[in-house]
Amino acid sequence: MRIVLVGPPGAGKGTQATRLAEKLRIPHISTGDLFRANISRQTELGKLAKSYMDAGNLVPDEVTIAMAKDRMEQPDAKDGFLLDGFPRNVSQAEALDELLTTEGIKLDAVLDLEAPEAEVVKRIAGRRICRKDSSHVFHVSYSPPKQEGVCDRCGGELYQRDDDSEETVRTRLEVYHTQTEPIIDYYKAQGLVVTISALGPVDEVTGRALEALRRDK
């Protein structure tokens, strides 16, 4: 299957993308991973992207699209892929359509993870990270530490990242609503959108997504 995954920050896209790709046996193609891989390998696209990032500018759509194209042409993506973080806007969605048409293939579904804004803010703003080991993550409501501000696993100090502050989360949501959300209507016009609730335990959301994708086939 060839799937695009969309949803607001805090909807659990990264977690669900990894799980769904594993279940469906297709590669998970994340724009964040693409940037890191190209920059790490010092590819021409990576150097170009880094030059924009170092200057504090957004990486142009054409660079992102070129990276995605290169990744989708790899052998493991021949029979399908799950795109996470791309396309990010309607112009990128149009470019993806053009690219896929050129290759003689098409998307099977656009999976829209739906979550109320209040829940998204609560999920992200309540997150606390261990300063000693950033893989130790807690949540003030859903998985609080035994002692406030102290990591259960190593005793490190727990803190809230700047990106996780409520003000920053609301700014990220506004960017999502104005830039990314319009691609849902774009794909609805093509009959590709499958919407599910992103609320509930991780396993339940994964099961819900798989069932919705099966029904949509």
C-alpha positions as CSV (number, residue, x, y, z in Angstrom):
1,M,0.0,0.0,0.0
2,R,1.0,3.6,-0.6
3,I,-0.2,5.8,2.2
4,V,0.1,9.4,3.4
5,L,-0.3,9.9,7.1
6,V,-1.6,13.3,8.3
7,G,-2.8,14.7,11.6
8,P,-2.0,17.6,14.0
9,P,1.1,17.7,16.2
10,G,0.5,15.4,19.2
11,A,-1.9,13.1,17.4
12,G,0.7,10.3,17.6
13,K,1.8,10.2,13.9
14,G,5.3,9.1,14.6
15,T,4.3,6.2,16.8
16,Q,1.5,5.1,14.5
17,A,3.6,5.5,11.4
18,T,6.3,3.1,12.8
19,R,3.7,0.5,13.9
20,L,1.6,0.7,10.7
21,A,4.7,0.4,8.5
22,E,5.8,-2.7,10.4
23,K,2.3,-4.3,10.2
24,L,1.9,-3.5,6.5
25,R,5.6,-4.4,5.7
26,I,6.3,-1.2,3.9
27,P,9.0,1.4,4.7
28,H,8.2,4.4,6.9
29,I,9.4,7.5,5.1
30,S,9.7,10.4,7.5
31,T,10.8,13.9,6.3
32,G,12.8,14.3,9.5
33,D,14.6,11.1,8.8
34,L,15.2,12.1,5.2
35,F,16.8,15.4,6.2
36,R,19.0,13.8,8.9
37,A,20.1,11.0,6.5
38,N,20.9,13.3,3.6
39,I,22.8,15.7,5.9
40,S,24.6,12.9,7.6
41,R,25.7,11.3,4.3
42,Q,26.6,14.8,3.0
43,T,24.6,14.2,-0.2
44,E,24.1,17.2,-2.6
45,L,20.5,17.5,-1.4
46,G,21.7,17.3,2.2
47,K,24.3,20.0,1.7
48,L,21.6,22.2,0.0
49,A,19.1,21.6,2.8
50,K,21.7,22.4,5.5
51,S,22.7,25.6,3.8
52,Y,19.1,26.8,4.2
53,M,18.8,25.5,7.7
54,D,22.0,27.1,8.8
55,A,20.8,30.4,7.5
56,G,17.6,30.0,9.6
57,N,15.5,29.6,6.5
58,L,12.9,27.0,5.6
59,V,14.0,24.3,3.2
60,P,12.3,24.9,-0.2
61,D,9.6,22.5,-1.3
62,E,11.7,21.4,-4.3
63,V,14.5,20.2,-2.1
64,T,12.1,18.2,0.1
65,I,10.3,16.8,-2.9
66,A,13.6,15.7,-4.4
67,M,14.6,13.9,-1.2
68,A,11.2,12.1,-1.1
69,K,11.5,11.1,-4.7
70,D,15.0,9.7,-4.2
71,R,13.7,7.7,-1.2
72,M,10.6,6.4,-2.9
73,E,12.7,5.1,-5.7
74,Q,14.7,2.8,-3.4
75,P,14.1,-1.0,-3.9
76,D,12.3,-1.5,-0.5
77,A,9.6,1.1,-1.5
78,K,8.8,-0.7,-4.8
79,D,5.6,-2.2,-3.5
80,G,4.5,0.5,-1.1
81,F,5.5,3.1,1.5
82,L,4.0,5.2,4.3
83,L,4.8,8.9,4.0
84,D,5.0,10.8,7.3
85,G,5.4,14.6,7.2
86,F,5.3,14.8,3.5
87,P,3.4,16.3,1.7
88,R,3.2,19.2,4.2
89,N,1.2,21.6,2.0
90,V,-1.0,21.5,-1.1
91,S,1.9,22.4,-3.5
92,Q,3.8,19.4,-2.2
93,A,0.7,17.2,-2.6
94,E,0.4,18.4,-6.2
95,A,4.1,17.6,-6.8
96,L,3.7,14.2,-5.3
97,D,0.7,13.5,-7.5
98,E,2.8,14.5,-10.6
99,L,5.7,12.4,-9.4
100,L,3.5,9.3,-8.9
101,T,1.7,9.8,-12.2
102,T,5.1,9.9,-13.9
103,E,6.0,6.6,-12.3
104,G,2.6,5.1,-13.2
105,I,1.5,4.5,-9.6
106,K,-1.0,6.1,-7.2
107,L,-1.8,6.6,-3.6
108,D,-4.1,4.0,-1.9
109,A,-5.1,6.1,1.0
110,V,-4.5,9.2,3.1
111,L,-5.0,8.3,6.7
112,D,-6.1,11.3,8.8
113,L,-5.5,11.0,12.5
114,E,-8.1,13.2,14.2
115,A,-7.6,14.6,17.7
116,P,-9.4,17.5,19.5
117,E,-7.1,20.6,19.9
118,A,-7.5,20.5,23.7
119,E,-6.3,16.9,23.9
120,V,-3.3,17.7,21.6
121,V,-2.3,20.6,23.8
122,K,-2.7,18.5,26.9
123,R,-0.6,15.6,25.4
124,I,2.3,17.8,24.3
125,A,2.4,20.4,27.1
126,G,2.3,17.7,29.8
127,R,5.4,15.9,28.4
128,R,8.5,15.9,30.6
129,I,11.9,14.7,29.5
130,C,14.8,13.4,31.5
131,R,18.0,15.6,31.2
132,K,20.3,12.6,31.7
133,D,18.6,10.4,29.1
134,S,16.1,12.0,26.7
135,S,14.6,8.5,25.9
136,H,13.1,8.6,29.4
137,V,9.8,10.4,28.8
138,F,7.0,11.0,31.3
139,H,3.7,12.9,31.3
140,V,2.2,14.8,34.2
141,S,-1.3,13.3,33.6
142,Y,-0.8,10.0,31.7
143,S,2.5,8.6,33.1
144,P,3.6,10.8,36.0
145,P,6.9,10.1,37.8
146,K,6.7,8.7,41.3
147,Q,8.4,11.9,42.5
148,E,7.6,15.2,40.8
149,G,10.4,16.4,38.6
150,V,12.6,13.3,39.1
151,C,13.1,10.5,36.6
152,D,12.0,7.1,38.0
153,R,14.7,5.3,36.0
154,C,17.9,7.2,36.6
155,G,17.1,10.0,39.1
156,G,17.7,12.7,36.5
157,E,15.9,16.0,36.5
158,L,12.7,16.1,34.4
159,Y,12.0,19.2,32.3
160,Q,9.7,20.6,29.7
161,R,11.2,21.3,26.3
162,D,10.7,24.8,24.9
163,D,9.0,23.1,21.9
164,D,6.5,21.5,24.3
165,S,5.2,24.7,26.0
166,E,1.5,25.5,25.6
167,E,2.3,28.7,23.7
168,T,4.6,26.9,21.2
169,V,2.1,24.0,20.8
170,R,-0.7,26.4,19.9
171,T,1.6,28.1,17.4
172,R,2.5,24.7,15.8
173,L,-1.2,23.9,15.6
174,E,-1.9,27.2,13.8
175,V,0.8,26.4,11.3
176,Y,-0.8,22.9,10.8
177,H,-4.3,24.4,10.3
178,T,-3.1,27.0,7.8
179,Q,-0.5,25.0,5.8
180,T,-1.1,21.2,6.2
181,E,-4.8,20.7,7.0
182,P,-5.8,22.0,3.5
183,I,-4.3,18.8,1.9
184,I,-7.1,16.8,3.6
185,D,-9.7,18.6,1.4
186,Y,-7.3,18.2,-1.6
187,Y,-7.2,14.5,-1.1
188,K,-10.9,14.2,-0.2
189,A,-11.7,15.5,-3.7
190,Q,-9.8,12.4,-4.9
191,G,-11.7,10.1,-2.5
192,L,-8.6,9.0,-0.7
193,V,-9.1,10.3,2.9
194,V,-9.8,7.8,5.7
195,T,-10.3,9.5,9.0
196,I,-10.0,7.8,12.4
197,S,-9.9,9.0,16.0
198,A,-6.4,9.2,17.4
199,L,-7.7,9.0,21.0
200,G,-7.3,5.9,23.2
201,P,-4.5,3.4,23.8
202,V,-1.8,3.1,21.1
203,D,-2.8,-0.5,20.3
204,E,-6.4,0.5,19.8
205,V,-5.5,3.4,17.5
206,T,-3.3,1.1,15.4
207,G,-6.1,-1.5,15.2
208,R,-8.5,1.2,14.2
209,A,-6.2,2.4,11.5
210,L,-5.6,-1.0,10.0
211,E,-9.3,-1.8,10.0
212,A,-10.1,1.5,8.3
213,L,-7.4,0.9,5.6
214,R,-8.8,-2.6,5.0
215,R,-12.3,-1.3,4.6
216,D,-11.0,1.4,2.2
217,K,-9.3,-1.1,-0.1
